[in-house]
Amino acid sequence: MHSTFSTFRYLVFYCPMDVVYSCAALLPLRLVLSGMKEVTRTWKVLGGVTQARSKYKDSLLVMIAIGWAR
């Protein structure tokens, strides 16, 4: 995942005539990228809740706090 981000960042900053940025700024592609960002955020929160659940089985508040912080 990190290498994909690095590659995209390289293309945005070093592509001639801002071609990659211009494509990413189009509304349909921007909506898709925003949706992908929200899916990633959801998976991170779920990972935090799952991790907290394995250690604090009966504490719902701790699970919510760790998922939110993650």
C-alpha positions, 0 to 999 in steps of 0.5 A, spaced: 500 500 500 505 504 501 509 503 495 502 505 491 502 511 495 509 513 493 508 512 486 502 516 485 505 521 489 511 521 484 506 521 478 503 527 481 509 532 482 513 530 477 509 528 471 509 534 465 504 539 464 500 536 471 497 531 467 496 526 473 493 532 477 488 534 472 485 527 471 485 526 479 481 533 479 476 530 475 469 530 479 468 522 477 475 520 479 475 524 485 469 521 487 472 514 486 478 516 490 474 519 496 470 513 496 476 508 496 479 513 502 473 512 506 473 504 505 480 504 507 478 508 513 473 503 515 478 498 515 482 501 519 477 503 524 475 495 524 482 493 525 482 497 531 475 495 534 478 488 533 484 489 536 481 492 542 476 486 542 481 481 543 484 484 549 478 487 552 472 483 551 467 486 556 468 493 555 464 496 549 467 503 551 474 501 550 473 498 543 469 504 541 475 509 543 480 505 540 477 504 534 476 511 533 483 513 535 485 508 530 
